Amino acid sequence: MSDQRFPTQDALDSLRAQVRQASENESPLRIEGGNTKAFYGRPVAGETISTIEHRGITHYDPVELIVSVRAGTPLAELEAALASEGQMLAFEPPHYGPGATIGGTIATGLSGPRRPWSGAVRDFVLGVRLLNHQGQEHRFGGEVMKNVAGYDLSRLMVGAQGTLGLITEVSLKVLPKPGACHSLRLDISLTEALSQLAKWGQKPLPLSAATWHDGALHLRLEGGPSSVADTCRMIGGDSLDNAYWEDLREQQLPFFQQNDMPLWRLSLPANTAPLEIPGIDAESLIHDWAGCQRWLHADVNTGTLRSICAQAGGHATCFTPDKLPESAGPFTPLEPMVAKYHDRLKEQLDPQGIFNRGRLYAEF
């Protein structure tokens, strides 16, 4: 199954020409797809290079659970094609707007509520095609999940924010949709919720999402109808509209809309206790991913917050960097040795610093 409706060769040739021109002029490019995640990261200067015309599904094999799609393809269009075959992107990526593209999905590497149980974006990437700083197209990986020696460069592009090259196409592993889905709400304390989640995590329960906020634990159960029904009876609680998870994923819950302070995402190891953050009540946070991803609005010292997260084995990312002081970046600063590896990668893949210069870090 493939979709060839768009003049994609012309679009690809245009992208190549624009990259080559930028290379000759040593001028930066700002990569843009649907522009729904422009807020995520540092501001980028330079001429806009858009992938939106380079779109369409090039190959889809529902039997082999593989799809290859051009970077400018709308995420909603891809998900609709998969749904028609009873399949899905298991990492449940957020859209943050109607124009989201698969290229931006891979570049940002953001996953939804199902992530702890299904895997992250990078776990489903089989291969990518991308343009280097000279406008040459390279292919990394393919359409088969392999165990190989060395680093998988295709997965390296996940979360790189386009700083290592312009993604033109991606091949992904997809999964069948579950046979049944039911959501529950339990009015229990945060401490009790984290304790229960730790216990349930040791059992083969069909959990696919777990979030505590506003005085209640919200659960989603997915799998075979009998397994879901049995687990619902065992856990109890009240039924919850499944649409809750889309509102959470897309940051449409009232929690995300009612605060003018910076919005922080804390990524933490499993079973991490509530953090003691000065001036912040732990119960005011959203504890998503069974507590591994926590959202809070806080106008606290950036260094203090990141130090608290680091001591717990995690890190903090700001989703509203425009509300931070100029000296504070949205992403946790890299350790010197890690920064050196990042610099070497950038020097090899984009030595002129053409692609999304400064998107992740000022010097990268």
C-alpha positions as CSV (number, residue, x, y, z in Angstrom):
1,M,0.0,0.0,0.0
2,S,1.4,3.4,-1.0
3,D,0.3,7.0,-1.6
4,Q,1.9,8.9,-4.5
5,R,-0.6,11.7,-4.8
6,F,1.8,14.5,-4.1
7,P,4.6,15.9,-6.3
8,T,7.1,14.6,-3.8
9,Q,10.1,14.4,-6.1
10,D,9.8,18.1,-6.9
11,A,9.4,18.8,-3.2
12,L,12.5,16.7,-2.4
13,D,14.5,18.4,-5.1
14,S,13.5,21.8,-3.8
15,L,14.6,20.8,-0.3
16,R,18.0,19.6,-1.6
17,A,18.5,22.9,-3.5
18,Q,17.7,25.0,-0.5
19,V,20.1,23.0,1.7
20,R,22.8,23.3,-0.9
21,Q,22.3,27.1,-1.2
22,A,22.4,27.4,2.6
23,S,25.7,25.4,2.6
24,E,27.3,27.6,0.0
25,N,26.2,30.8,1.9
26,E,27.0,29.2,5.3
27,S,23.6,30.5,6.4
28,P,21.4,28.6,8.9
29,L,18.1,27.0,8.2
30,R,15.0,26.7,10.5
31,I,13.3,23.4,9.8
32,E,9.5,23.6,9.9
33,G,6.7,21.0,9.4
34,G,3.3,21.8,10.8
35,N,4.8,24.3,13.2
36,T,2.8,22.8,16.1
37,K,5.9,22.3,18.3
38,A,7.8,25.5,17.6
39,F,7.5,26.3,21.3
40,Y,9.6,23.2,22.3
41,G,13.2,24.3,22.5
42,R,15.2,27.5,22.0
43,P,14.3,30.1,19.3
44,V,16.0,29.3,15.9
45,A,17.2,32.0,13.5
46,G,17.6,31.5,9.8
47,E,15.6,30.9,6.6
48,T,12.6,28.6,7.0
49,I,12.8,25.3,5.2
50,S,9.4,23.5,5.1
51,T,8.8,19.8,4.7
52,I,5.1,20.2,4.3
53,E,5.0,19.5,0.6
54,H,7.1,16.3,0.9
55,R,4.3,14.1,2.1
56,G,2.5,10.7,1.6
57,I,2.8,7.1,2.7
58,T,5.4,5.4,0.5
59,H,4.9,1.8,1.9
60,Y,2.5,0.2,4.3
61,D,2.4,-3.5,5.1
62,P,-0.3,-4.2,7.7
63,V,0.7,-7.9,7.8
64,E,4.4,-7.1,8.6
65,L,3.3,-4.1,10.8
66,I,5.6,-1.7,9.0
67,V,4.9,1.8,7.5
68,S,7.3,4.2,5.7
69,V,6.1,7.8,5.4
70,R,7.5,11.1,4.2
71,A,8.4,13.7,6.8
72,G,5.7,16.3,5.8
73,T,2.8,13.8,6.1
74,P,0.2,15.0,8.6
75,L,0.3,12.8,11.8
76,A,-3.5,12.7,11.7
77,E,-3.4,11.3,8.1
78,L,-1.0,8.6,9.1
79,E,-3.0,7.6,12.2
80,A,-6.2,7.5,10.1
81,A,-4.5,5.1,7.6
82,L,-3.3,2.9,10.4
83,A,-6.7,2.9,12.1
84,S,-8.4,1.7,8.9
85,E,-6.4,-1.5,9.3
86,G,-7.0,-1.7,13.1
87,Q,-3.4,-0.5,13.9
88,M,-1.8,2.4,15.7
89,L,1.4,4.2,16.6
90,A,1.9,2.6,20.0
91,F,3.9,5.5,21.5
92,E,0.8,7.7,21.2
93,P,2.5,10.9,20.1
94,P,1.0,14.3,21.0
95,H,-0.1,16.6,18.1
96,Y,-0.4,20.0,19.8
97,G,-2.3,21.2,16.9
98,P,-4.0,20.0,13.6
99,G,-0.9,20.4,11.5
100,A,1.4,18.1,13.3
101,T,3.7,16.0,10.9
102,I,5.5,12.7,11.4
103,G,8.8,14.5,10.8
104,G,8.2,16.8,13.8
105,T,7.0,13.8,15.8
106,I,10.3,12.0,15.3
107,A,12.4,15.2,15.7
108,T,10.9,16.1,19.0
109,G,10.7,12.5,20.3
110,L,7.6,13.1,22.5
111,S,5.5,10.2,23.6
112,G,2.0,10.0,25.1
113,P,0.4,8.3,28.1
114,R,1.1,4.7,26.9
115,R,4.9,5.2,26.8
116,P,5.9,3.3,30.0
117,W,4.0,0.2,28.8
118,S,4.6,0.3,25.1
119,G,7.9,2.1,24.6
120,A,9.2,5.4,23.4
121,V,9.3,6.9,19.9
122,R,12.8,5.6,19.3
123,D,11.8,2.0,20.1
124,F,9.6,2.0,17.0
125,V,11.9,3.7,14.5
126,L,13.3,1.2,12.0
127,G,15.0,3.6,9.6
128,V,15.2,7.2,8.4
129,R,16.2,9.1,5.3
130,L,17.7,12.6,5.8
131,L,19.5,15.3,3.9
132,N,23.0,16.2,5.2
133,H,24.5,19.7,5.1
134,Q,25.4,19.3,1.4
135,G,21.9,18.3,0.4
136,Q,22.8,14.6,-0.1
137,E,20.3,12.1,1.0
138,H,21.4,9.3,3.4
139,R,19.5,6.3,4.6
140,F,20.0,4.8,8.0
141,G,18.3,1.6,9.1
142,G,15.6,0.1,7.0
143,E,12.2,-1.6,7.4
144,V,13.3,-4.6,9.6
145,M,14.0,-4.6,13.4
146,K,17.6,-5.8,13.7
147,N,20.2,-6.3,16.4
148,V,23.4,-4.8,15.0
149,A,26.8,-3.8,16.4
150,G,27.4,-0.1,16.8
151,Y,25.1,2.9,17.3
152,D,21.8,3.0,15.5
153,L,21.9,6.4,13.7
154,S,18.3,6.3,12.7
155,R,17.3,6.4,16.4
156,L,19.8,9.1,17.0
157,M,17.5,11.5,15.1
158,V,14.7,11.0,17.6
159,G,14.7,14.0,19.9
160,A,17.6,15.7,18.0
161,Q,15.2,18.5,17.0
162,G,16.5,18.5,13.5
163,T,20.0,19.6,14.6
164,L,21.7,16.7,12.9
165,G,20.0,16.8,9.5
166,L,16.7,17.2,7.7
167,I,14.6,14.1,8.0
168,T,12.8,13.3,4.7
169,E,11.3,9.9,5.4
170,V,10.9,7.5,8.3
171,S,10.1,3.8,8.6
172,L,8.2,2.7,11.7
173,K,7.0,-0.4,13.5
174,V,3.2,-0.2,14.2
175,L,1.1,-2.4,16.4
176,P,-2.5,-3.7,16.4
177,K,-5.1,-1.7,18.4
178,P,-6.2,-3.4,21.6
179,G,-9.4,-5.4,21.6
180,A,-10.9,-3.5,24.5
181,C,-10.3,-0.3,26.3
182,H,-11.7,1.0,29.6
183,S,-10.7,3.8,31.9
184,L,-11.2,4.2,35.7
185,R,-11.0,6.9,38.3
186,L,-10.1,6.1,41.9
187,D,-10.4,8.8,44.6
188,I,-7.2,8.0,46.6
189,S,-4.3,10.0,47.9
190,L,-1.0,10.5,46.0
191,T,0.9,8.4,48.5
192,E,-1.6,5.5,48.2
193,A,-1.7,5.9,44.4
194,L,2.1,5.6,44.0
195,S,2.1,2.6,46.4
196,Q,-0.6,0.8,44.4
197,L,1.1,1.5,41.1
198,A,4.3,0.0,42.4
199,K,2.4,-3.2,43.4
200,W,0.4,-3.4,40.2
201,G,3.7,-3.0,38.2
202,Q,4.7,-6.4,39.5
203,K,1.6,-8.1,38.1
204,P,0.6,-8.8,34.4
205,L,-2.2,-6.3,34.4
206,P,-3.4,-4.7,31.1
207,L,-2.4,-1.2,32.2
208,S,-1.7,1.3,29.4
209,A,-1.9,4.6,31.2
210,A,-1.8,5.8,34.8
211,T,-2.0,9.4,36.1
212,W,-2.7,10.9,39.5
213,H,-3.9,14.5,39.8
214,D,-6.7,16.5,41.4
215,G,-7.1,14.0,44.2
216,A,-7.6,10.9,42.0
217,L,-5.8,8.1,40.2
218,H,-6.8,7.8,36.6
219,L,-6.1,4.4,34.9
220,R,-6.5,3.0,31.4
221,L,-6.8,-0.7,30.8
222,E,-6.3,-2.1,27.3
223,G,-6.1,-5.7,25.9
224,G,-8.4,-8.7,25.5
225,P,-12.0,-8.0,26.6
226,S,-12.0,-10.6,29.3
227,S,-8.7,-9.5,30.8
228,V,-9.8,-5.8,30.8
229,A,-13.2,-6.7,32.4
230,D,-11.6,-8.9,35.1
231,T,-9.0,-6.2,36.0
232,C,-11.8,-3.5,36.2
233,R,-13.7,-5.7,38.7
234,M,-10.5,-6.3,40.7
235,I,-9.5,-2.6,40.9
236,G,-12.9,-1.0,41.3
237,G,-13.4,2.7,41.1
238,D,-15.6,4.7,38.7
239,S,-15.7,4.6,35.0
240,L,-13.8,7.4,33.2
241,D,-14.3,8.7,29.7
242,N,-11.5,7.4,27.5
243,A,-11.3,10.9,25.9
244,Y,-9.5,12.0,29.1
245,W,-6.2,10.6,27.8
246,E,-6.3,12.6,24.6
247,D,-6.9,15.8,26.7
248,L,-4.0,14.9,28.9
249,R,-1.7,14.1,25.9
250,E,-2.7,17.3,24.1
251,Q,-2.4,19.4,27.2
252,Q,-6.0,20.4,27.1
253,L,-6.9,19.6,30.7
254,P,-7.7,22.7,32.8
255,F,-4.4,22.2,34.7
256,F,-2.5,23.2,31.6
257,Q,-4.6,26.2,30.8
258,Q,-5.0,28.1,34.0
259,N,-1.5,29.2,35.0
260,D,0.9,31.9,33.8
261,M,4.0,30.4,35.5
262,P,6.5,28.3,33.5
263,L,5.3,24.7,32.8
264,W,7.8,22.1,33.7
265,R,8.1,18.4,32.8
266,L,10.0,16.3,35.3
267,S,11.3,13.0,34.0
268,L,12.1,10.6,36.9
269,P,12.9,6.9,37.5
270,A,10.1,4.6,38.4
271,N,8.9,4.6,42.1
272,T,10.4,8.0,42.8
273,A,8.8,9.5,45.9
274,P,7.1,12.9,45.8
275,L,9.8,15.5,45.4
276,E,10.3,18.3,48.0
277,I,10.4,21.4,45.9
278,P,10.4,24.8,47.8
279,G,7.0,26.4,47.7
280,I,5.4,23.6,45.8
281,D,2.8,21.1,47.1
282,A,3.5,17.7,45.6
283,E,-0.3,17.2,45.2
284,S,-0.5,20.2,42.9
285,L,1.4,18.3,40.2
286,I,0.2,15.9,37.6
287,H,1.9,12.6,38.1
288,D,1.8,10.8,34.7
289,W,3.4,7.6,33.5
290,A,2.8,6.0,36.9
291,G,4.9,8.8,38.4
292,C,7.8,8.8,36.0
293,Q,6.6,12.0,34.2
294,R,5.4,14.9,36.4
295,W,4.0,18.2,35.3
296,L,4.0,21.4,37.4
297,H,3.7,25.1,37.1
298,A,6.4,26.8,39.1
299,D,8.3,30.1,39.1
300,V,11.2,28.6,41.0
301,N,15.0,28.9,40.6
302,T,15.8,26.8,37.5
303,G,19.1,25.6,39.0
304,T,17.4,24.5,42.2
305,L,14.6,22.6,40.4
306,R,17.1,20.8,38.1
307,S,19.4,20.0,41.0
308,I,16.4,18.4,42.9
309,C,15.5,16.3,39.8
310,A,19.2,15.3,39.2
311,Q,19.5,14.1,42.8
312,A,16.5,11.8,42.2
313,G,18.1,10.5,39.0
314,G,16.0,12.6,36.6
315,H,15.9,15.9,34.7
316,A,13.6,18.9,34.1
317,T,12.5,20.4,30.8
318,C,10.6,23.6,30.5
319,F,7.7,23.5,28.0
320,T,7.2,27.3,28.1
321,P,10.7,28.6,27.6
322,D,9.4,32.1,26.8
323,K,8.6,32.4,30.5
324,L,12.1,31.7,31.6
325,P,15.0,34.2,32.1
326,E,17.2,34.5,29.1
327,S,20.1,32.8,30.9
328,A,18.0,29.7,31.5
329,G,17.5,27.2,28.6
330,P,14.5,24.8,28.3
331,F,16.7,21.7,28.5
332,T,19.0,20.5,31.3
333,P,22.6,21.5,30.6
334,L,24.8,18.7,29.5
335,E,27.7,17.3,31.5
336,P,31.1,18.3,30.0
337,M,31.9,14.8,28.6
338,V,28.4,14.3,27.2
339,A,28.5,17.8,25.6
340,K,31.8,16.8,23.9
341,Y,30.1,13.8,22.3
342,H,27.3,16.0,21.1
343,D,29.7,18.4,19.6
344,R,31.5,15.6,17.8
345,L,28.3,14.3,16.3
346,K,27.3,17.8,15.2
347,E,30.8,18.3,13.6
348,Q,30.4,15.0,11.7
349,L,26.8,15.4,10.5
350,D,26.4,19.2,10.3
351,P,29.9,20.8,10.4
352,Q,28.6,24.2,9.2
353,G,25.9,24.3,11.8
354,I,23.2,24.8,9.2
355,F,20.3,22.9,10.7
356,N,18.2,24.4,13.6
357,R,21.3,26.1,15.0
358,G,20.8,26.7,18.8
359,R,17.5,24.7,19.0
360,L,18.7,22.4,21.8
361,Y,21.6,24.4,23.2
362,A,23.0,27.8,22.3
363,E,26.3,26.3,21.2
364,F,24.8,23.3,19.4
